[in-house]
Every structure is written in C-alpha cells, then in structure tokens.
Amino acid sequence: MRSTRCRWTVGFAAALLVAPVLAVADTGSPTSKSPSDAELIRIALSAAPAGIARQAAVVTMEADGTMRTLRKGTNGFTCMAGNLDVPGPDAMCADGASMAWVHAYMDKKAPPSRAGLVYMLAGGTDTSNTDPFAHAPPKTGKWIRTGPHVMIVGADKAFYEQYPKGSDPDTSVPYVMWAGTPYEHLMAPTK
C-alpha cells in the first residue's frame, strides 16, 4: 500500500474509504508539519457517525507505506485521516469488507465480491468519476467534488445498474463512481 491518494470517494479516502477514495495520510511530507497522533485520530474519526467512531480502530500510513495503528478498535471499523497534503477532507471509516476492497484497489488487484460500507461524513476531495487511478483532470473533463457521503463497495454488478453513471454526475443524489471498472462503487450523499 504505497499510494498517497486512495479514493473511496475512498470515498474508501475514501475511504475507503479512496479514495474518493479512500486517501491515507502521508505525514512524511517535507512541505507540511506532521500532525500529532491525537490530531490524526480526531480527523479520522470525523468520517464516521459518533456511534461508529467511539469503537473504531484508527490507522495511518507511514512514509514507507506501512500502516501504523494509532488506536485499536472493537467494532470492525477502521478509520483513517486521509491524505493531509491535498486540499479538502479525505477522512474515511470502513468496515472489514471495505478495507479488503481498499487494499485490492491500492494493490491494483481484483476486489473481493463482498459488500462493504464506507463512511466519509467529512466529504471527499476532487477526483475523477471514471478513472480510479487518475492523478489529474482529463483534458476534456473535470474533477468532481463530493460532500459528506457513504459508499457501498463490493456489491453485485446488478446493484449498481439502477444508479446514474458518467464523468460529471449529479453529486446531490446517489451515483456510481468508476462504473465499468472492478472498483465501481455507489456514492450516496448524506446531506
């Protein structure tokens, strides 16, 4: 897991949860002051409802790509602060199935076919709605920005067929991000 931008816009980001995407913290940046563990935990937990956040684990990605546990959890959810070097929020909180999905995304492997839930209640940063690995807006397109949302990842393909798709979705209603790829997922606004 060496990506600095995971959208689960995660969300796994985010995240996954994404991160979208789930994004994971890159606190080794020479251009920014590294936040304390307490600050990373506060940011990470902002992604989830209070009832989930109270018992969720919190992790961060170190500069070398390894994950470090900041706080152990008891409810099966894992929260991450996101990539703090990008503008906007990226914090995510994901259940076990979603974390497996995020790991597959970051490793560019086939995700498991097990539905999972990702909270990104602080919102998500700009991302492509069509290319899971885009690092810049396409020449004939734009980034989309998501507000607070939840994501359903790993669901059966038929589940996603009932929702709109495309490069410039209406982010005020549920829509599919990265449609037609192994990493397609439902983005559902919460506000």
MARGU-143417 format. One record per residue: residue in one letter; x, y, z of N, C-alpha, C, CB in turn. Coordinates in steps of 0.05 Angstrom, whole numbers, padded with zeros to 5 digits, always signed. Glycine has a CB too. Example, Ala and Ser with C-alpha at 12.3 -4.5 7.8 and 13.67 -1.06 7.14 Angstrom:
! residues 2
a+00264-00114+00156+00246-00090+00156+00264-00066+00156+00226-00089+00181/s+00257-00045+00142+00273-00021+00143+00258+00001+00157+00282-00012+00114/
END
This chain:
! residues 191
m+00017-00024+00000+00000+00000+00000+00018+00025+00000-00019+00000+00024/r+00026+00034-00023+00044+00056-00025+00031+00081-00038+00069+00049-00039/s+00006+00079-00045-00008+00102-00057-00012+00124-00037-00034+00093-00069/t-00009+00149-00046-00015+00172-00029-00043+00182-00034+00005+00194-00032/r-00058+00172-00053-00085+00181-00058-00102+00157-00063-00086+00200-00083/c-00116+00148-00043-00135+00126-00046-00162+00138-00043-00130+00103-00025/r-00179+00135-00063-00205+00147-00063-00226+00127-00056-00211+00160-00089/w-00241+00132-00035-00267+00119-00034-00287+00141-00035-00270+00101-00010/t-00274+00159-00047-00292+00180-00055-00310+00166-00074-00278+00204-00067/v-00257+00139-00015-00245+00123-00012-00262+00135-00020-00231+00107-00002/g-00300+00146-00020-00298+00154-00017-00297+00129-00012-00300+00172-00015/f-00245+00097+00015-00250+00086+00019-00260+00082+00029-00246+00083+00019/a-00216+00154+00030-00208+00165+00022-00219+00167+00032-00202+00171+00008/a-00253+00146+00018-00245+00144+00020-00249+00118+00034-00239+00161+00020/a-00250+00134+00023-00241+00111+00042-00237+00128+00039-00231+00086+00046/l-00246+00088+00031-00245+00070+00033-00238+00080+00038-00244+00055+00028/l-00262+00106+00048-00251+00095+00044-00242+00088+00039-00250+00091+00043/v-00195+00133-00020-00207+00123-00034-00194+00128-00036-00222+00122-00044/a-00225+00147-00045-00206+00149-00040-00203+00141-00047-00197+00150-00029/p-00250+00199-00071-00253+00187-00063-00250+00180-00058-00256+00183-00064/v-00230+00158-00041-00220+00147-00044-00211+00149-00017-00211+00149-00064/l-00214+00126-00017-00203+00127+00005-00176+00137+00004-00204+00105+00017/a-00163+00162+00017-00135+00170+00018-00124+00163+00045-00132+00200+00013/v-00099+00159+00046-00086+00152+00071-00065+00173+00077-00073+00124+00070/a-00061+00178+00102-00043+00200+00110-00015+00196+00101-00044+00204+00140/d-00003+00217+00089+00025+00217+00082+00037+00239+00099+00031+00221+00051/t+00044+00232+00124+00053+00253+00143+00082+00258+00140+00046+00245+00171/g+00096+00245+00122+00125+00250+00119+00131+00272+00099+00138+00225+00110/s+00112+00287+00090+00116+00308+00071+00134+00330+00082+00090+00320+00061/p+00155+00338+00068+00172+00359+00078+00159+00387+00077+00198+00360+00062/t+00136+00389+00062+00123+00415+00060+00102+00420+00081+00111+00417+00032/s+00096+00400+00097+00076+00404+00117+00085+00394+00144+00049+00391+00109/k+00075+00407+00165+00082+00398+00192+00066+00372+00197+00075+00420+00213/s+00080+00352+00208+00067+00327+00214+00047+00331+00237+00087+00305+00220/p+00022+00323+00233+00003+00325+00255+00009+00304+00277-00026+00321+00245/s+00001+00310+00301+00004+00292+00323-00014+00268+00320-00001+00305+00351/d-00009+00246+00334-00026+00223+00333-00054+00231+00342-00016+00200+00350/a-00057+00248+00362-00083+00256+00372-00098+00271+00350-00080+00274+00397/e-00084+00288+00335-00097+00303+00313-00105+00284+00290-00078+00325+00302/l-00088+00264+00284-00096+00244+00263-00120+00229+00272-00072+00225+00258/i-00122+00222+00297-00145+00207+00307-00170+00224+00305-00140+00198+00336/r-00168+00250+00313-00191+00268+00312-00201+00270+00283-00184+00295+00323/i-00183+00274+00264-00190+00277+00236-00203+00251+00226-00166+00285+00219/a-00190+00229+00231-00200+00203+00222-00228+00198+00232-00182+00180+00231/l-00233+00203+00257-00260+00197+00268-00281+00216+00259-00258+00198+00298/s-00274+00238+00246-00294+00257+00235-00309+00244+00211-00280+00283+00226/a-00298+00223+00201-00311+00210+00178-00336+00194+00185-00291+00192+00164/a-00338+00185+00210-00359+00166+00218-00379+00179+00237-00346+00141+00230/p-00403+00167+00239-00422+00175+00259-00410+00169+00287-00449+00160+00256/a-00418+00184+00307-00406+00182+00334-00408+00153+00344-00421+00200+00353/g-00430+00139+00339-00433+00112+00349-00413+00093+00337-00461+00102+00344/i-00405+00097+00313-00385+00080+00299-00357+00090+00309-00387+00082+00268/a-00352+00116+00309-00326+00127+00316-00317+00119+00344-00327+00157+00313/r-00335+00118+00362-00328+00112+00390-00312+00086+00393-00352+00109+00408/q-00318+00066+00377-00305+00040+00380-00288+00032+00355-00326+00019+00385/a-00283+00050+00336-00268+00044+00312-00238+00045+00317-00276+00063+00290/a-00224+00028+00303-00195+00029+00302-00187+00053+00285-00182+00002+00291/v-00163+00064+00290-00153+00086+00274-00124+00078+00265-00153+00113+00290/v-00119+00081+00239-00093+00075+00229-00083+00098+00212-00093+00049+00211/t-00057+00099+00207-00045+00118+00189-00024+00104+00172-00033+00142+00205/m-00019+00115+00149+00001+00104+00132+00027+00120+00136-00007+00104+00102/e+00048+00106+00141+00074+00119+00145+00087+00125+00117+00093+00100+00162/a+00107+00141+00117+00120+00149+00092+00131+00125+00076+00143+00168+00098/d+00138+00103+00090+00148+00079+00076+00126+00060+00067+00167+00064+00095/g+00101+00068+00070+00079+00052+00060+00067+00033+00080+00087+00037+00036/t+00079+00031+00104+00069+00012+00124+00046+00026+00139+00091+00003+00143/m+00028+00010+00150+00006+00020+00166+00014+00019+00195-00020+00005+00160/r+00007+00040+00210+00012+00041+00238-00015+00045+00252+00032+00064+00246/t-00020+00029+00272-00045+00031+00288-00041+00054+00308-00052+00004+00301/l-00060+00073+00308-00060+00095+00327-00078+00088+00351-00068+00121+00314/r-00098+00072+00345-00117+00065+00366-00131+00039+00357-00139+00087+00371/k-00132+00020+00375-00146-00005+00370-00176-00001+00372-00136-00028+00390/g-00191-00017+00357-00220-00015+00357-00233-00042+00364-00229-00006+00330/t-00259-00040+00369-00274-00064+00376-00298-00070+00359-00282-00062+00405/n-00304-00052+00340-00329-00056+00324-00325-00064+00295-00345-00031+00325/g-00301-00070+00287-00296-00078+00259-00292-00056+00239-00319-00095+00250/f-00294-00031+00248-00290-00008+00230-00261+00003+00234-00310+00015+00235/t-00249+00012+00212-00223+00024+00213-00225+00052+00201-00202+00007+00199/c-00215+00072+00215-00215+00099+00205-00187+00109+00199-00229+00118+00225/m-00185+00127+00178-00160+00139+00170-00165+00169+00165-00149+00125+00145/a-00145+00185+00171-00147+00214+00168-00147+00222+00139-00124+00228+00182/g-00135+00206+00121-00134+00213+00093-00107+00226+00086-00157+00231+00085/n-00105+00235+00062-00081+00248+00052-00083+00278+00060-00078+00245+00021/l-00067+00285+00080-00068+00313+00091-00054+00333+00073-00057+00313+00118/d-00041+00324+00051-00027+00342+00033-00045+00350+00010-00002+00328+00023/v-00069+00342+00008-00088+00351-00013-00108+00369+00000-00101+00326-00027/p-00118+00388-00015-00138+00406-00003-00164+00391+00001-00143+00431-00022/g-00178+00399+00022-00204+00387+00028-00201+00362+00045-00218+00380+00003/p-00224+00352+00054-00225+00328+00071-00221+00302+00055-00251+00327+00086/d-00211+00282+00068-00208+00256+00056-00211+00234+00077-00181+00253+00043/a-00219+00241+00101-00221+00221+00122-00242+00200+00115-00228+00234+00149/m-00237+00175+00123-00256+00153+00117-00257+00134+00140-00249+00139+00091/c-00279+00119+00142-00282+00098+00162-00296+00075+00149-00298+00109+00187/a-00283+00052+00148-00292+00029+00132-00295+00004+00149-00274+00025+00109/d-00315-00012+00141-00318-00038+00154-00297-00058+00142-00347-00050+00151/g-00296-00082+00153-00276-00102+00144-00277-00108+00114-00280-00127+00160/a-00301-00112+00103-00304-00118+00075-00293-00095+00058-00333-00124+00067/s-00299-00070+00067-00289-00047+00052-00259-00044+00054-00302-00022+00063/m-00248-00050+00077-00219-00049+00079-00205-00069+00060-00210-00054+00108/a-00217-00092+00057-00206-00112+00038-00208-00100+00009-00222-00139+00040/w-00230-00087+00003-00234-00074-00023-00213-00052-00027-00263-00062-00024/v-00208-00036-00007-00188-00015-00009-00161-00026-00013-00189+00003+00017/h-00153-00047+00001-00127-00059-00003-00125-00070-00032-00123-00083+00017/a-00146-00082-00042-00145-00091-00070-00142-00068-00089-00171-00107-00077/y-00156-00046-00085-00154-00023-00102-00125-00012-00101-00173-00001-00092/m-00114-00009-00078-00087+00002-00075-00066-00016-00088-00080+00007-00046/d-00071-00042-00087-00052-00061-00099-00059-00067-00128-00052-00087-00083/k-00080-00054-00139-00089-00058-00167-00096-00087-00172-00068-00048-00187/k-00109-00099-00153-00118-00127-00155-00148-00129-00155-00106-00144-00131/a-00159-00152-00162-00188-00155-00163-00199-00153-00134-00195-00182-00175/p-00219-00136-00130-00230-00133-00103-00248-00157-00096-00246-00108-00101/p-00252-00163-00071-00269-00185-00063-00298-00178-00070-00267-00191-00033/s-00314-00198-00075-00343-00194-00082-00359-00196-00056-00353-00213-00104/r-00354-00178-00038-00368-00177-00012-00374-00148-00007-00350-00190+00011/a-00400-00142-00004-00408-00114+00000-00397-00103+00026-00439-00112-00001/g-00390-00078+00025-00379-00064+00048-00389-00035+00049-00349-00064+00049/l-00387-00023+00072-00396+00005+00077-00373+00022+00085-00419+00005+00099/v-00371+00046+00073-00351+00065+00079-00365+00091+00086-00330+00069+00055/y-00357+00103+00108-00366+00130+00116-00345+00150+00108-00373+00132+00146/m-00354+00172+00095-00337+00196+00090-00355+00220+00097-00327+00197+00060/l-00362+00223+00122-00381+00243+00130-00368+00271+00131-00392+00237+00157/a-00342+00274+00128-00329+00300+00125-00327+00308+00096-00302+00299+00139/g-00335+00291+00077-00333+00297+00049-00309+00284+00036-00332+00326+00044/g-00304+00291+00011-00281+00280-00003-00269+00300-00022-00290+00255-00019/t-00244+00297-00029-00230+00316-00046-00237+00310-00075-00200+00314-00042/d-00228+00327-00093-00234+00325-00121-00222+00299-00132-00223+00349-00137/t-00236+00287-00151-00227+00262-00163-00241+00258-00190-00232+00238-00145/s-00231+00239-00205-00245+00230-00230-00267+00212-00223-00224+00217-00249/n-00290+00214-00237-00311+00195-00232-00309+00171-00250-00338+00209-00236/t-00290+00171-00269-00288+00149-00288-00262+00133-00286-00291+00160-00316/d-00241+00145-00277-00215+00132-00277-00205+00129-00248-00194+00148-00293/p-00204+00105-00238-00196+00100-00210-00168+00109-00203-00199+00072-00203/f-00151+00111-00224-00123+00117-00219-00114+00144-00230-00106+00095-00230/a-00132+00161-00237-00125+00188-00248-00112+00205-00227-00151+00202-00259/h-00092+00219-00234-00078+00237-00216-00081+00266-00224-00048+00230-00215/a-00095+00271-00247-00100+00298-00256-00126+00297-00272-00076+00309-00273/p-00140+00320-00274-00164+00320-00290-00158+00314-00319-00179+00348-00288/p-00177+00300-00333-00172+00295-00362-00174+00321-00378-00193+00275-00372/k-00162+00321-00401-00162+00345-00418-00190+00354-00426-00145+00341-00443/t-00208+00334-00429-00236+00341-00436-00255+00333-00414-00243+00326-00462/g-00248+00339-00390-00265+00333-00368-00258+00349-00343-00264+00303-00361/k-00268+00341-00321-00262+00355-00297-00263+00336-00273-00280+00379-00292/w-00251+00345-00251-00254+00331-00226-00282+00335-00216-00233+00340-00205/i-00292+00317-00200-00317+00321-00186-00310+00323-00156-00337+00298-00191/r-00327+00338-00142-00323+00342-00113-00347+00330-00099-00318+00372-00106/t-00342+00315-00079-00365+00303-00064-00366+00315-00036-00362+00273-00062/g-00390+00319-00027-00394+00328+00001-00395+00303+00019-00420+00345+00004/p-00406+00306+00042-00409+00283+00060-00425+00260+00047-00423+00291+00087/h-00415+00236+00049-00428+00213+00036-00420+00187+00049-00420+00213+00006/v-00434+00166+00041-00427+00139+00047-00422+00125+00021-00449+00124+00065/m-00407+00103+00021-00402+00088-00003-00409+00059+00002-00373+00091-00012/i-00420+00046-00018-00425+00017-00018-00405+00006-00039-00455+00009-00025/v-00387-00011-00029-00367-00023-00047-00371-00053-00048-00338-00016-00037/g-00362-00066-00069-00362-00095-00070-00389-00108-00074-00351-00106-00046/a-00409-00092-00081-00436-00103-00085-00437-00117-00112-00458-00081-00083/d-00458-00133-00116-00463-00147-00142-00466-00126-00164-00487-00165-00140/k-00456-00131-00188-00458-00112-00210-00487-00103-00215-00447-00125-00235/a-00506-00121-00212-00534-00113-00216-00543-00091-00197-00552-00138-00213/f-00532-00090-00174-00539-00069-00154-00533-00041-00166-00524-00073-00128/y-00510-00038-00179-00501-00012-00189-00517-00004-00214-00472-00013-00196/e-00529-00023-00228-00543-00016-00254-00566+00004-00250-00553-00041-00266/q-00577+00005-00227-00600+00023-00223-00593+00052-00217-00617+00012-00200/y-00567+00058-00216-00558+00085-00209-00545+00099-00233-00540+00085-00185/p-00545+00126-00234-00532+00140-00255-00502+00137-00254-00539+00170-00255/k-00490+00139-00278-00461+00137-00281-00452+00160-00299-00452+00109-00292/g-00426+00163-00303-00416+00183-00322-00394+00200-00310-00438+00201-00331/s-00383+00217-00327-00359+00233-00319-00367+00257-00302-00344+00241-00343/d-00392+00266-00304-00400+00291-00289-00427+00286-00275-00402+00315-00309/p-00427+00269-00255-00452+00262-00242-00464+00284-00225-00448+00237-00225/d-00489+00282-00220-00503+00299-00200-00496+00288-00173-00534+00301-00205/t-00478+00301-00158-00469+00291-00133-00489+00295-00110-00442+00303-00126/s-00512+00306-00116-00532+00310-00095-00551+00286-00093-00549+00335-00101/v-00547+00266-00110-00563+00241-00110-00543+00218-00112-00584+00241-00133/p-00551+00194-00104-00533+00171-00106-00525+00166-00136-00547+00145-00096/y-00500+00160-00140-00489+00155-00166-00466+00135-00164-00479+00181-00180/v-00459+00123-00187-00437+00103-00187-00411+00117-00196-00443+00080-00207/m-00391+00113-00180-00364+00123-00186-00348+00099-00198-00349+00135-00161/w-00332+00105-00218-00314+00086-00231-00330+00063-00244-00293+00075-00212/a-00353+00069-00255-00370+00049-00268-00355+00033-00289-00395+00062-00280/g-00361+00007-00290-00349-00010-00310-00321-00019-00303-00348+00004-00336/t-00310-00010-00280-00284-00020-00272-00288-00039-00249-00265+00004-00263/p-00268-00054-00241-00271-00072-00218-00276-00057-00192-00246-00089-00215/y-00271-00030-00192-00273-00014-00168-00297+00004-00167-00248+00003-00165/e-00317-00003-00184-00342+00014-00184-00354+00011-00156-00362+00005-00206/h-00366+00033-00148-00380+00034-00122-00401+00056-00121-00359+00039-00099/l-00419+00053-00103-00441+00073-00101-00433+00095-00082-00467+00059-00091/m-00437+00120-00091-00433+00143-00075-00461+00154-00067-00416+00165-00090/a-00466+00155-00041-00493+00164-00032-00489+00188-00013-00508+00141-00018/p-00498+00212-00022-00495+00236-00005-00511+00233+00020-00504+00261-00021/t-00501+00245+00041-00515+00245+00067-00528+00272+00074-00496+00236+00089/k-00522+00292+00058-00534+00319+00062-00546+00329+00037-00513+00339+00072/
END
